Amino acid sequence: MIIAIAVILTYWPISLCVASVKWDAINISIPWRYYIAGSLQDFSLPLWYPNQNLGFAQYIDPQSWYWPSWILSIFGYTNLTFHLEYVIHLVVAAVGVYHFSLYKRISRSSSITIAIVYSLTGFFIGHAQHLGWIVSAAWTPIVILQFIKFTNTFSYKHLLGTSLSLYLLTTGGYWGFIVSVYYFLVIVFLYRLYLLLTVETDYQAKVGIFIKRSLLLVFLNVLTTSLVLYSVLSNINLIERGQLDLEQLLYGSLYPVDFLSFFAPIATYVESFSFWKGDISLINVFIGTFSILIIIYSLLFNFKLFKKHWKLTLLIAFSFVLAMGESLPIRKVFALYVPLFDFFRFPSLYRMFAIIGISLLLGHCIDHITSWRLFSKFLIYAVGSYVIGIITIVAIHYEELITFISQITLKPSEMSLEFLFIIQFFMSIALLLLYLLVTKMAGTINKSTLLKAFLLAEIMFVSQLMFPHTVVDIRQNPLDIFSKIKIIEYDNTKNRLDKITLNDVEKLSREHVKYGLNKATYMGVVSYWAYTPYQFKGYTELENDSLIEYIKNKPFVYVSDDNEAVQSDYYSIETTVDSNRFGFIVQNMRDKPLKLNLSQNYHFGWHCYVNNERVCISRSNISLMSIELPSGRSDVQFIFKPDYIHILFVLSVLCFLFQLFFYFKI
C-alpha cells in the first residue's frame, strides 16, 4: 500500500490526469487499443485492423492478446485508460522489485525504498510513451523471481507463477525484452542444473524432479502462448519488421556519454544529438544521486559486498555492455550469431536489466553501510567533486555561458546544456549538504532511515523536474484532448464506400479528428496512411510504386473491367462493415463478369463468399484483393478468419485460467 501510494502521488500529473502522455503513446498505442476495445465490444477478436495502411492483421502483434489491457477496455479505450494502464504497471513494477528484494534478504524498509526508486528511474519516465517497454519492466522482475524460486524449491506454485507471468510478459511486452528474458531463464536453468550435478547431495533424485518439472513448465508455457507463437511464426515473412540489417539493429544504443544522466538527468532536457547522440527516451539511466553515491561508497570501502553478490554485479555490467551496442562489439556478435537477436532494435533496452540489478544491489549496500562517519566523509568528497565539475564547465564554456545568461530563459528545453549541468550539480551539492547538516543535528535519529528518506525525496523531486520535458505534456489536459476525439456518424462515408475516394476519406478524417496521427482509427474509416511500426511488405512495395496514386483516387471498393474502372451507371453497391468482415450487395448490370476490387491488403486469412459460395481471392494492384463478380445481383462477403486462430484462442484462455486457478489454490 505504501509503495502504491508513493508511486501514484509521484506520478500525479499522469495519475490525476493533469498532463497528457504524448508521442508514440498518442500515435500508436492508444489507437491500437482503441481498435481492440471496439472489436471486443462487438464480441469479436481483434484480427483485422482496416484503418491503417489499407489493413493489417492485428492478431500478429502479441500485445493484441494482453489480458490486463482487455479488462481495462471493457468500456472502451481512451487516453485516460492509457494513463490508468501506465500507472497500474508502475505499481506492478515496484511491487515486483519489493518482493524480489525481500527474497534477496534485504530489510523490509530498504525493500520498500528500492521498490519506489525502481519505478521512478529515468527508464520509466523516459518510456512513458512506450507502453510495451513499461509492461516489460513491470513483469520482468516477477518472471525472474518466480523462476529462481522454482529452481530452488521445484514447487508447483512457483512453476505456475513463472508460466503465468511469462505469458503476461510475452503478450504485453516488447519483443527485445521477451527474447532476452527467455535466454536469461535458460542460463539460470543451466546454472542451477550445474549446481545440482556438482554440489548437491542426492543429486540424482533432485535432477530428475527438476528436469521433469522444467519440461512441464515449457509445456504449459507453449500451450498458453500457442496463439501468439502461431500468429507470429505464420506471418513473420509477410511483415516489414522482419530481419534487420546491422545498422538498424544497433539503432538506439546507449553511449558512454549517456552515463552522465546518472548525475545530471535534467540535462537530458536538451535534445542535443551532437552531445547525447541518442533519442531522449533512450539515454536516461537516472536512479538517484544518493543511490549512485551509496554504491560507489560500498565499492570503495566494502568491496566484499560486491564479491558476495557477484551475480548482480555481473548482471549490471553485462547489461550495460549489451546496451552500448555501437560502442562495444557484444551486441553485434549477438545479432550475428545468437538466434532471434536479429529481430529487434534499441540495444539501450538492456539498461532496464542493469537498473533492476542496481536497485537490488542498492538495497544490500544500504543495509551494510559499515561506518556512518566514513560515509559522511565520503559525501563531503562527493560535494567537492561536484564543485570541481562546476568549475570545469565554467572554465571550458565561459563565453557560451555568459552569452546564454545574458538571454536567460526559464524554459529548460531552451537552456544550454552546460547551464543545465551546472543547475543539476548545484542541486546535488545543496541536497548533500542538507543531508550532512541534518545528520549532524539529528542526534539519535536512525541514520539509515534518514538516508532512505533523503534518497526517496531526491528521486521524487527530480522526477517532477523530468516529467514536463520528457514524454509528459503539461500543456495538454487529457480530458480536453479526449473531447477532441470527435467520433462522428459518417453515414455518407461508411455506407457509401463505393462513392468516396480514399483521398477524400483522408481529408475527412483530418478535418474531424484533431488528436494524434492515426485519425482514421477513431472514425472507423479505411486509410492508406498510418503511423505504425508494422506493415506488410506488399503494402510497402505498393506505397513505393506509382500505382498508389491510382489507388488513392479510387473508392475503397470499386468495379473494373480489364483493369479499367467501370462507370457506376453499370453497377451499384450497398456496403456493410463489421469487425473482421466487409459485406457488399452488388448489382452487376452488364451481361458479363466484372472484377470487384477491395482496397485492403491481401492475406491468407481472408475468405470470400459470393451468394454463400466460396470463391477465390486474387491478389491485385501489387498487394490488394479482387474477385470475379458475376452478372446480376450478388451478396459478397469478405470474412477475415485465419485458420486455427479461434481454436488456439480458446486453448490459450483455458490454459491460462487453469493455471491461475491452481496457482491460488496451491
N, C-alpha and C positions, 0 to 999 in steps of 0.2 A: 504493500500500500504506500509506504514511504517513497519507494522508487517510482511508482506510477505518478504520484502527486508531483514529485520533483521534476520528472520529465515533462508532464503536461504543463506545469507552470513555466518551466524554462522555455518551452516551445509555444508560449502563449500567443504569438502572432498567428500561428497556424491553428492551434487547438481552439482558440477563441474566435477564429475567422476574422481577425483584424487585418491580416495581409494575405496575399494570394501566392501560391506557387506559380512558377512560370516556365517558359521554355519547353522542354520535351514533355513535361507533365501536361501542359495545356494542349500541345500539338500532337502528342502521340498517345500517352497513357489514358487520359480522360476520354478521348473519342473512342478508343478501342473498348474501354469498359462500358461506355455509353451504349455502343452497339451490342455488346454481350448482354447487358441488362435488358435491352429491348428484346433480344431473342428469348431470354429466359421468361420475360413477361408474356411472350407469345407461346410459352410452353414448347419452345424449340431449342435444339442445341445450337451453339454458335459455330456453325460450319462454314458458311459462305458470307463474306463481307463485301457487298456490292458497291459500296460508296467510295472506294479508293482505287485508283489506278485500274479502272474498269473491272474491278472484282478481284478478291484474293481469298484463298482457302484459309480462313482464320483458324480453323482447327489445328493447323500445323504448329502454330505458336503455343508452346506449353502453358503460357500464362492464361490461355483461354479456359483452362481446366482447374484454375486455382480456387479451391472451395471458399476460403475466407472472403475473397472478392465477390463470389456468387452470393454469399449470405448478405453482404452489405448492399448488393444490387437488387434486393427483393423489391424495393420501392423505386427503382430507377437509380441511375448513377450520374452525379454531377460533380463539379469541382469541390463541393462541400463533402461529398462522400469520399473523394480522394484525400482530403485533409484528415478525415477520420481514419481512413486506412493507413495513412502515413504515421499518424500518432500512435495507433494501436501497435504497429510494428516497431516503433521506437521503444515502447514499453516491453514488448516481447523480447527485443534485443537485450535490454537492460536486465530483465528477469533471467534470461538465459545465462548471461555472464555472472549474475549473482549466484545462481545455483552451481555454476561451474567453479567459481572461486571457493564456495563452501566445500565442494568436493575436493578441492586442492588444499584444504585445511587452512584457509585464510580466515581470519577472525570475521565475525558477523558484521561489525561496524566497518571494517575495511572492505568487505564484500559489497556492502551497500554503496560505499563510496565509489569503488571502481566500476560498479554496475551503472551508476549515474554518469560517471566520467565517460564510459564507453559510448553511451547513447548521445553524448554531447560533443563528440570529437568532430574534427573537420570533415571526416568522411561522411557522416550522416547529414551534416548541414550542407555540404557541397553537393551531395547527390539527392537532395530533396526532389529534384526533377526526374530522377531515375528510380521509379518505384521497384523495379526488378532488382536493383542493387540494394535497396533498403530491405526488401524481403530476404535477400540472400544474407545480408549482415545480421538479420534477426534470427534466422533459423540455423545458420552455420554453427554457432556455439552449442546449440541444443543438440544438433545431429552428432557433433564430435563428442559431447559429454555423454550422450546416451550410448554411443558405440564404445567408448572407453569403459564405461560401466559394464557393458555387456561382455567385453573381452576379459574383464577381471572377475565377473561373477557368473557368466554364462546364463544369466537369468532370462526367462521368457519375457518378463516385463520390460527389461531394457532392450531386448531384441525387438519387441513390438514398438517401443518408443523410438528406436532407430529407424525402423521401417516407416512409421507414420511421419516423423519429422523429415525424413528423406523425400517422401512423397511431396510434402509441402514445399520443400526447397526446390525440388525438380519442377513442379508446376508453377511456382511463383517467382523463382529466381532467374538470374541472368546466366546464360549458357557457360560463360567462363568460370563462374563460381561453382556451378554444378559439376562440371568436369573435374575441377581441381579438388573438390571435396571427395568425390568418389575415389580419385587417386590417393588422397590422404588416408581414407579409410582402408584401402588396400595396404598401404605402408604400415598402418597401425596393426592390421591383421597379421601381416608377415612378421612384424617385430614381436608381437605377443606370441605367435607360434614359435618363433626362435627361442624366446624365454622359456616357454613350456618344455621345449625339447632339450634345453641345455641347463636350466636352473631348477625347475620344479621337480619335486619328488613325485613318485607315482604318475609320471607324465603320460604314460600310455592311455590310461583311462581319461585323463583330462583332455588330451589331444583329440581323442575320439569324440568326446562330447562337444568340444569347441568347434571342430570341423563340421559335425553334423548340424549343429545349431546355426553355424555361419551359413551353411548351404540353405537352411530353412529361411534365413534372413534374405538371402539372394532370391530365393523362390518367391517369397512374399513381396519383395520389392519389385520384381519383374511383373508379377500379377497386378499389383496396384498401379504401376506406371505403364502397363501394357498399351493403354490408349495413347499415351504420349510417345512411347517408343515407336509404335506403328505409324503414327501420324508423321513424325519427323523422318523416319527412315524411308518411308514410301514416297516422300516428297522432296528429299534433300537435293536431288539433282534438278528439280524444277525451279527452285528459288534462286534469286540473285545472290543472297547472302550465303553462298557455299564456301568452298575453299578459297582462301585469300592469299595474295602474294605476301612476301616477307615485309615489304614496306607497309602494307595495310595492317599486318599482324602487329607491328611494333608501334602503330599509331596510338597515342595516348599513354606513352611511357612516363614513368616518374624519373625526373632528372636530379642530379646531385644538388643543384641549387634549390630544389623544392624542399629540401630538408630544413631550410631556413624558416619554413612555416611552423616548425616545432616551436620556434621562439618568437616569430613575428607573423601570426596568422592574418592580422588586419592588413598586412602589406599585400596580400593576395587580392585585395580590392582592385588593384590596378592590373588590368589585363594586358600587361606588357610582355608580348611574345619574345621580344629581344632579351628579356631578363628571365621570365618564368618558363618560356618555351612551350608550355602546355596549356590546355583548357582550364579555366578557373575551377571547374568541378573536380579535376583530376590531380591537382597539385597539393591540396591541403592535407597535411598529416598532423595537424594540431591535436594534442591530447592534454594540454595544460603545462604551463611553465613549471609549476611545482612538481608535476608528475615527472617531467624530464630531469629536473634537478635532483629529485629523490633517487631516481635510477642511476644518475651519474655518481651521486654520493656513494651509493651502495657498490657501484662498480669500482670505485677508488678505495673504499675503506671496508668493504665487506664482500670481497670477491668470491669467497667460498659460497655465498648465496647463489651466484650465477653458476658455479660448478654443480651445486646441488640441483638446480633447476635448469640443467643444460638443455633439456628438450625444448623448453620455452625460448631459451636464448637462441637455439638453432632455428626454431620456427621463425623468430623475428628476423634473424639475419638472412635466412634463405628466402623469406617472403620479400624482403626489400631487394634482394639480388634479382629475383624474378620481375619485380615491379620496374626495375631500371632496365627495361628491355632494350633501349637503344644504346645505353651507356655500357652495358655489360653483355657478354655473349650467351648467358644461360637461357634466356627466353628464346633466342634464335635457335639454339640447339634443340630445345623442347619442340619448337614449331616444326623443325625439320624431321625429327626422329621419334617423337612421342605421339602416339595416335590421339586424335581429336584436338590437339593443341593448335592445329592449323585452321580452326573454325571460329575463333573469336579474337577480337582486338583488345585494346586497352590493358596493357600489362600493369598499369597503375592500380588495377583492381586488387592486386596482391597486397597492397598496403593494408587492406582490411584484415587479412590474416595476421599481419605484423601488429596491427593495433590490438587485436584480440590477445596476442602474446604479451604485448607491452602492458595491457590492462591487468592481466593475471600476475605478471612479474611485479608490477607496481604494488599490488596487494601484499605480496611477500616482502617487498622492500619496506613498506610502511610498518609491517608487523615486526620487522627485525632491524630497526634503527638502533644500533648498539650504544651510541653516545649522543645525547641531545646537545651537549656542549660542543662537541666536534661538528655536529650538523649545523649549529648556529654559525660557527666559524666558517664553515663551507659556504653558507648562504652569503656571508659578508664578502667572500671572494667572488661569488656569483654577481653581487652588486657591482663590484669592481670591474668585472668582465663586461657588464652592460655599459658601464661608464666609458670604458675603453672603446667599445663598439660605437657609441655615440660620437666620441671624439674622432674616431677614424672616419666615420661617414661625413662628418662636418669638414674634416681636413681635405678629403678627396673631392667632395661635391660642394664646396663652399660657395662658388659662384652660382651654381644652379639653385642652391637653397635660398640664397639672397634674392635671386630673381623670382623664385616661387613665392617667398614670403611677402614680397612687395605686391604680389597679386593674389594674396591668400584667399582661398575658397573654403567653405565649410562642407563641401561635398566630397566625402572621402574618395569616391571614384574618380574625381578630378585632381586629387592631391598627387604630388610627386611621390615616386616610390621611396626615395631617400627620406622624405618627410614622414611617411608612414612608418618606416623602420624606427626613426627617432621617437615618434609618439609611442610605439609599442615598447621600446626599450625603457622610456621614462615610466610608463605604466608598470612594467615589471619591477623596476627599481623601487617605485613607491610601494608596491604590494609587498615586496620582500622586506623593506624597511619597516613597514607597518607590522608584518608578522613578527619580526625580531623585537620590535618595541612591545607588542602585546605579550609575547612570551616572557619578556623581561619583567613586565608588570603583573603578569597573571599569577605568579606565586605557585599555589598548589593545584591550579587547573591542570588537568591531564594534557601533556604536550602532544600526545598522539591525537587526541580528539581535536585539539586546536589546529593541528596541521591538516587534518581531514576537512575541517570547516573552511579553512583558507583555500585548500585545494578546490573544493566544490564551489566556493564563492567566486574564485578566479575564473573557472571554466564556464560557469553560468553567466558571468558578466561579459566575458569575451564572446560567448555565443550570441548575446544580444547585439554586440557590435557587428558580428559577421552576418546575421540574418538579412539585413536590408541590402547587402551588397554581394550576396552570393546568388541564391536561386529563390529568394523570397521577395516579392514585390510589395513594398509597403504603400505604394501609391494606388494599388488596386485592392478594393474590398471584394472578397469572394461573393458576398451577397449581391453587390452591384453587378459583378461580372455575370452571375447566374441569370440576372434579369435581362441581360443582353443576348442570352441564348434564346432567340425568338423562334420557337418551333411553330411554324406556320402550317395552316391547312393549304395544301397546294394541289387541289383537285385539277387545276389547269395543267399540272405537270405530271403528277403521279399516274393519273389515269389517262393521260394523253401522251404517252412516251413516244408515240409514232409521229407526233406533230412538232415537238420542240427539240432543237438540236442540242448536242452535248455542250457546245459553246454557250448557248442560251441558258442552260441549266447552271453552268459555272458562274455566269454573270448574276443569275438569280440568287444563288447561294451566297455570293459575296455581298449582295445587296441586303439580304435579310438576316444574316448571321454576322455579328461583329466580334466573334470570340474564337481565337485560335486560327490555325491554318486549315484544318480538316473540316471546313464548314459544311460540306455536303453530308457528312455523317449526321449532323443534327437535323437536317432537313429530310434525310432519308432518300436522297436522290443519287443517281449514278453519276460518278465523276471520273474524268480521265486523269485527274491530278490528285496527288496526296503527298503529305509529309510523313514518310514512314520508312523504317529501316528494312522492310521486307517488300519484295515484289517478284513477280515471275520473270524468269529470263526472257520468255517470249514477249512479255509486255515491254521489257527494256529494248528488245530488238525493234518492236513496233514504234516505240517512242522515238527511236533514233532514225526512223525511216520517214520519208516524205509522205507516206500513206497516212500518217497520224493526222495530218491536216484534213484529209478527206473524211476520216472517221469523226473528227471533232465537229464537222459541219453536217453530220447526219444525225438523225434521231437515235435514241437508244435501241430501237427496233425498227427495221425498215425492210422493204421487199425489193429484190433486184432480179434482173434477168440478164444472164451472161455478163455479170459484174457491173451492169448499168442499172442505176436506181430506176424503179418503175414509178410513174406518176401515181399519186394517191387516188386518182379517179378510178383506178383499176383494182383497188383493194381497200379494205377497211380493217381496222384492228381495235379491239377492246382489250384493255390491259388490266391485270390484277397482279399485285406484288405482295408476297408474304415472305416470311423468313425461309430462306433456302429454296424459294420457288418463284418462278415467273410464269404467269398464265396469260395466254392470248387467245381471243376469239377472232379468227382471221377469215375474211371473205375474199377469196381469190376470184375475181370476176373474169379472168381470162380462161381460155379453154386449154391451157397447157400449164404444167407445173412451173412454179417460180421458186426463188430462193428466199427464205426468211432469215435475215441477218440479225444477230443479237450481239450488241457491243458489251460482251462480258468475256473474260478470258477463258479459253478452253482449258478444261481439266478433266482427268479421267473419272472424277466423281460425278460429273453431270450425266443425267439421263433425260431423254426427251420422249414424250408420248404425243402422238397425233391421233386424235379420236380414239384414245385409250390403247393404241398400238405403239409399241416402242419402235423408234426409228433411229437411224444412225446420225450422229452429230459429226459434221465435218469441221475441220479446222480451216478457218478462212481469215483473210486480212492479217496474215502472219501469226496472230495469237488469239483471234476471236472465234466465234462459233456461228454456224449456219446449218440449216436443214432444208431439205426439199419440201416445198409446200404444194400439195395437190390443188386441183381446181375445186371451186365451191367453198363451202363453209367448213372450217377446221378448228377443233378445240386443241390448242397446242399447250403443253405443259413441260416446262424445263424444271426439273427437280434435282437439287444437289444432295446426293446421298452416297457418299463414298462407302465402298464395301467394308464390312466388319466394324465400322465405327460405333454403331449403336450397340452391338454385342459387346465390344470392348469397353464401352462406357458403363454398361450395366455390370460387367465383370469388375471393373475398377472401383465402382461405387460400393458394391457388395464386399469386396475385399477390404476396402478402407474401413467401412462400418464394422465389419467383423473384427478387425484388429483393434479398432477404437473401443469396442465393447469389452474385449478381453484385456486390453491394457488397463482399464479402470476396474475390472473385476479382480484381476490378479493381485 
